[in-house]
């Protein structure tokens, strides 16, 4: 049987990382190091305590993002001539990444925001020829792979912050969490001697839940600010539908699946399954500590250190982000950021199969903002690259080197009133 030709489903979604899309115009171009700043509408997402320090009575901001990602599994297949071939998956998305508004309300500040922190539209259309197989003297004449995945997470809800003292604020955000995922996988292997292996997999998943966040900002003096947040996503309802269809006429003996025998030498035999379940997997608790240093009225630096706890097969993960902002003129700001997006999966073992991929990603951002009396316009770009290992062929000990390259373009506008 040629089960080793099927894809390892452990790596189908990118649940291995926590910084898939940077949110917010100023925050995004500072590499996401915003926990100790957060004094505009994107503070609703990074640290709701920060909106209590907003310099305007009311402020709105919106952001659009174009993101392109290329993931390459190196030397994944070998042909009969000894040549090695890469698998390559591409993802691109143009989306409204953030919208938020904050307004003074009584003794505090009220906010309302919408964010898209995760967005994947993965595609793979590749064909390979004369590929080695585990059938002696019978290579794969044609191997066709079609992948079409989409996976997006949406957050929307209110925030509120209040100053307990001139230099101390507390805030909270209660986001409604919605995730919409669709996975389509199709593989066809046609062998030199006429056999074939075909599998089609289709999956949809919708999750609803709540994501509360609590935050604090303390300014010990006029140059320093410290921020702390805690957040966790609770999935309250989920619906997962899975459908699989396949035939394998290359098998030397009939398949036995769930006590049922499938003899694919009979051209009328086909395997089909369909199942619906209702998973409710909560996401790990995240704690973030941030610091900002206002070196002068024109220059500041900031840093975040975040921790995601181990949970449900995920390893504990630390990430760091750092940014700097400089005003060469009153109406112009230049920003730069660095950040990590480390995998929450263990390093791969050469003695195990069907392991999740492990790729640590590191990125940089650069941005320019132009201000008028009541509005601002920001343009930014980000680039990230990761190297690691993967195991994309099911039930195989083979490990592939894997790389990820991400390019992001930010365009944002803000308006005070």
C-alpha positions in Angstrom: 0.0 0.0 0.0 1.2 3.5 -0.8 0.1 5.3 2.3 3.5 7.0 2.4 2.5 9.1 -0.6 -0.2 11.0 1.3 0.4 14.3 2.9 1.0 14.6 6.7 -2.1 16.4 7.9 -0.2 17.6 11.1 1.2 20.5 9.1 -1.9 21.6 7.2 -2.8 24.7 9.2 -0.3 27.3 10.6 -1.2 26.9 14.3 2.5 26.6 15.1 3.0 30.4 15.3 1.4 33.3 17.2 2.5 36.4 15.2 1.0 35.6 11.8 -0.1 39.2 11.0 1.0 42.4 12.7 -1.9 44.5 13.7 -2.2 48.3 13.8 -0.5 51.1 11.9 2.0 52.5 14.4 2.3 49.1 16.3 2.8 47.1 13.1 5.7 49.2 11.9 7.3 49.0 15.4 7.4 45.2 15.1 4.4 44.8 17.4 6.4 46.2 20.4 3.4 48.2 21.7 2.4 46.9 25.1 3.9 49.9 27.0 2.7 52.5 24.4 -0.8 51.6 23.1 -2.1 55.2 23.2 -4.2 54.9 20.0 -7.0 52.7 18.9 -4.7 49.7 18.3 -4.1 49.7 22.0 -7.5 48.0 22.3 -5.7 45.0 20.7 -2.2 45.3 22.3 -2.9 46.8 25.8 -6.3 48.4 26.5 -4.8 50.3 29.5 -2.9 52.4 26.9 -6.0 54.1 25.5 -6.4 56.0 28.8 -3.2 57.9 27.8 -4.5 58.8 24.3 -3.7 62.5 23.5 -7.1 63.1 21.8 -10.6 63.1 23.0 -11.6 60.9 20.1 -9.5 59.0 17.6 -10.2 56.5 14.8 -7.8 54.4 12.8 -8.0 51.9 10.0 -5.4 49.7 8.4 -5.2 47.6 5.2 -2.6 44.9 4.7 -1.3 42.9 1.7 0.6 39.8 2.7 2.4 37.3 0.6 4.0 34.1 2.0 6.1 31.4 0.3 6.8 28.1 2.1 9.3 25.7 0.5 9.9 22.1 1.5 13.3 21.4 0.1 14.2 18.2 -1.8 10.9 16.6 -0.9 10.8 14.2 -3.9 13.3 12.3 -5.9 12.8 11.3 -9.5 14.2 8.2 -11.2 17.2 10.2 -12.5 18.3 11.1 -9.0 17.2 14.7 -9.2 15.5 16.2 -6.1 12.5 18.5 -6.3 11.1 21.1 -3.9 7.5 21.5 -2.9 6.4 25.1 -2.8 3.2 26.6 -1.3 2.2 30.2 -1.8 -0.3 32.4 0.2 -1.5 35.9 -0.5 -4.2 38.0 1.1 -5.4 41.6 0.9 -7.5 42.5 3.8 -8.8 45.2 6.2 -6.5 44.2 9.0 -7.7 46.6 11.7 -10.3 49.3 12.5 -10.7 51.0 15.8 -12.2 54.0 17.5 -11.6 55.4 21.0 -13.5 58.2 22.8 -13.5 59.8 26.2 -16.4 58.4 28.3 -16.9 59.7 31.8 -13.8 59.1 33.9 -12.4 56.7 31.4 -11.9 56.0 27.7 -14.2 53.7 25.7 -12.9 51.8 22.6 -14.3 49.6 19.9 -12.1 47.7 17.5 -11.9 45.0 14.9 -8.8 43.0 14.1 -7.6 40.2 11.8 -4.5 38.7 13.5 -4.4 35.6 11.3 -5.1 35.2 7.6 -3.9 32.4 5.3 -4.8 31.7 1.6 -2.5 28.9 0.7 -2.2 27.5 -2.8 -0.1 24.8 -4.4 -0.4 23.6 -8.0 2.5 21.3 -8.9 3.1 18.3 -11.1 6.1 16.0 -10.9 7.2 13.3 -13.4 9.1 10.0 -13.1 9.1 10.0 -9.3 10.5 7.1 -7.3 7.9 5.0 -5.5 8.0 2.1 -3.0 6.8 -0.2 -5.7 9.9 -2.0 -7.2 10.3 -1.2 -10.9 7.2 0.9 -11.0 7.9 4.6 -10.6 5.2 7.3 -10.5 4.8 8.5 -14.0 2.9 11.7 -12.9 2.3 13.1 -9.4 -0.2 16.0 -9.2 -0.8 18.0 -6.1 -3.6 20.6 -5.7 -3.9 22.5 -2.4 -6.4 25.3 -1.6 -6.5 26.4 2.0 -8.0 29.5 3.7 -7.9 30.2 7.4 -8.8 33.5 9.0 -9.4 34.7 12.5 -11.5 37.7 13.3 -11.7 39.7 16.6 -14.2 42.4 17.4 -15.5 44.0 20.6 -15.3 46.8 23.2 -12.5 48.1 25.4 -12.5 50.4 28.4 -9.6 52.0 30.3 -9.3 54.3 33.3 -6.5 56.2 35.0 -6.2 55.3 38.6 -3.4 57.9 39.0 -1.8 60.3 36.6 0.9 57.6 35.9 -1.1 54.4 36.3 -4.0 53.0 34.2 -5.9 49.8 33.9 -7.9 48.5 31.0 -9.8 45.6 29.5 -10.9 44.3 26.2 -13.6 41.7 25.5 -13.3 40.4 22.0 -15.7 38.1 20.2 -13.5 35.4 18.5 -14.4 33.9 15.2 -12.3 31.5 13.1 -13.3 30.3 9.6 -11.2 27.6 8.0 -11.5 25.6 4.7 -9.0 23.0 3.6 -9.1 21.4 0.1 -6.4 18.7 -0.8 -6.3 16.6 -3.9 -3.5 14.2 -5.0 -3.3 11.9 -8.0 -0.4 9.5 -8.6 -0.4 7.6 -11.9 2.1 4.7 -12.1 4.2 3.6 -15.0 2.5 0.2 -15.1 -1.0 1.7 -15.0 -2.0 1.7 -11.3 -3.2 4.9 -9.6 -3.5 6.4 -6.1 -6.0 9.2 -5.7 -7.2 11.0 -2.6 -9.4 14.0 -2.1 -9.8 15.6 1.3 -12.2 18.5 2.2 -12.6 20.2 5.6 -14.4 23.2 7.0 -14.3 24.5 10.5 -16.0 27.4 12.3 -15.1 28.4 15.8 -16.8 31.0 18.1 -15.5 32.2 21.4 -14.4 35.0 23.6 -11.0 36.5 24.1 -10.7 38.7 27.2 -7.6 40.8 27.8 -6.6 42.7 30.9 -3.8 45.3 30.8 -1.9 47.8 32.9 0.5 50.7 32.2 2.7 52.4 34.7 4.9 55.4 34.1 7.5 55.5 36.9 8.9 58.8 35.5 8.5 61.0 32.4 10.9 58.9 30.3 9.8 55.4 31.1 6.6 53.4 30.7 6.0 49.7 31.6 3.1 47.6 30.4 1.7 44.2 31.2 -1.1 42.2 29.6 -2.8 38.8 30.0 -5.1 37.3 27.4 -6.6 33.9 26.6 -9.0 32.7 24.0 -11.9 30.5 25.1 -13.6 28.6 22.3 -17.3 28.2 23.3 -18.6 26.4 20.2 -17.0 24.8 17.1 -18.1 22.8 14.1 -15.7 20.7 12.1 -16.8 18.8 8.9 -14.4 16.4 7.2 -14.8 14.4 4.0 -12.3 12.0 2.4 -12.5 10.1 -0.9 -9.8 7.8 -2.3 -8.8 4.8 -4.4 -5.5 2.9 -4.4 -5.2 0.4 -7.2 -1.4 0.1 -6.4 -2.0 -1.9 -3.2 -1.0 -5.5 -3.3 -3.7 -6.5 -0.9 -7.2 -5.1 0.0 -7.4 -2.3 2.5 -9.2 -2.9 5.8 -10.6 0.3 7.3 -12.8 0.3 10.4 -13.5 -3.4 9.9 -14.6 -3.0 6.2 -12.6 -4.5 3.3 -11.9 -2.3 0.2 -10.6 -4.2 -2.8 -9.5 -1.6 -5.3 -8.8 -4.1 -8.0 -12.6 -3.8 -8.5 -13.0 -0.6 -10.6 -16.3 0.1 -8.8 -14.7 0.2 -5.4 -14.2 3.6 -3.8 -13.6 4.7 -0.2 -15.7 7.6 1.1 -16.1 9.0 4.6 -17.8 12.0 6.1 -17.8 13.1 9.7 -19.0 16.1 11.8 -17.7 17.0 15.2 -17.8 19.9 17.6 -14.3 20.6 19.0 -13.8 23.4 21.5 -10.1 23.8 22.0 -9.1 26.8 24.0 -5.9 28.6 23.1 -2.9 29.1 25.5 -2.7 31.9 28.0 -0.4 34.7 26.8 1.4 37.1 29.1 3.3 40.1 27.6 5.6 42.6 29.4 6.6 45.8 27.6 8.8 48.8 28.2 9.2 52.1 26.4 11.9 54.7 26.8 11.3 58.3 25.7 14.8 59.4 25.1 13.6 62.8 23.8 10.4 64.3 22.4 11.5 63.1 19.0 12.9 59.7 19.8 11.6 56.6 21.6 12.5 52.9 21.8 10.2 50.1 22.9 10.4 46.4 23.6 8.0 43.5 24.3 8.6 40.1 25.8 5.7 37.6 25.4 5.1 34.2 26.8 2.6 31.6 25.6 2.0 28.7 28.0 2.3 25.1 27.0 -1.1 23.7 26.2 -2.8 20.8 24.3 0.4 19.5 22.6 1.9 23.0 22.2 5.2 23.8 23.8 5.7 27.0 25.9 7.0 29.7 23.6 8.8 33.0 24.1 8.8 35.8 21.6 10.5 39.2 21.6 9.8 42.5 19.7 11.6 45.8 19.6 11.0 49.1 17.8 12.2 52.6 17.5 10.5 55.8 16.4 12.1 59.1 15.3 10.6 62.4 14.2 13.0 64.2 11.8 10.3 66.9 11.5 7.1 67.7 13.4 4.9 66.2 10.7 7.0 63.1 9.8 7.8 59.9 11.8 10.2 57.1 10.8 9.7 53.7 12.5 11.6 50.5 12.5 10.9 47.2 14.2 12.3 43.7 14.8 10.4 40.6 16.1 10.5 36.9 16.5 7.7 34.4 15.8 9.0 31.1 17.2 7.3 27.8 16.6 5.4 26.2 19.5 6.2 22.7 18.3 9.2 20.5 19.4 12.2 19.9 17.3 11.7 17.0 15.0 13.1 13.5 15.9 14.6 11.2 13.3 12.8 8.3 15.0 9.2 9.5 14.7 6.7 9.9 11.9 3.8 12.4 11.2 5.4 15.2 13.2 4.4 18.8 13.0 6.9 21.1 11.3 9.2 23.3 13.4 10.2 26.6 11.8 11.3 29.7 13.8 10.6 33.0 12.0 12.3 36.4 12.5 11.2 39.6 10.9 11.8 43.3 10.4 9.5 46.3 9.7 10.0 49.8 8.3 7.5 52.6 8.3 6.8 56.2 7.4 4.0 58.3 8.9 2.9 61.8 7.7 0.7 64.0 10.0 -1.6 66.9 9.4 -3.5 68.8 12.1 -6.2 66.1 12.6 -5.1 63.1 10.4 -2.2 60.8 9.7 -1.2 58.5 6.9 1.2 55.6 7.4 2.9 53.3 4.9 5.0 50.4 6.0 6.7 47.2 4.8 7.7 44.1 6.6 9.9 41.1 5.8 10.3 37.8 7.7 12.1 34.6 7.1 12.2 31.3 8.9 14.3 28.1 8.6 13.4 24.7 10.1 12.4 21.2 9.5 9.2 19.4 8.4 7.9 15.9 7.7 5.3 16.3 4.9 5.0 12.7 3.8 2.7 10.6 6.0 4.1 7.5 7.8 7.7 8.3 6.7 10.8 9.0 8.8 12.1 11.3 6.1 12.6 14.9 7.3 12.8 17.9 4.9 14.5 21.2 5.4 11.8 23.9 5.2 11.8 27.7 4.7 9.2 30.5 5.0 9.4 34.0 3.5 6.8 36.6 4.3 6.3 40.0 2.7 3.8 42.5 4.2 2.8 45.9 3.0 0.9 48.2 5.4 -1.3 51.2 4.5 -3.1 53.0 7.4 -4.9 56.2 8.2 -5.9 57.9 11.4 -8.2 60.7 12.3 -8.7 62.7 15.5 -11.8 64.6 16.3 
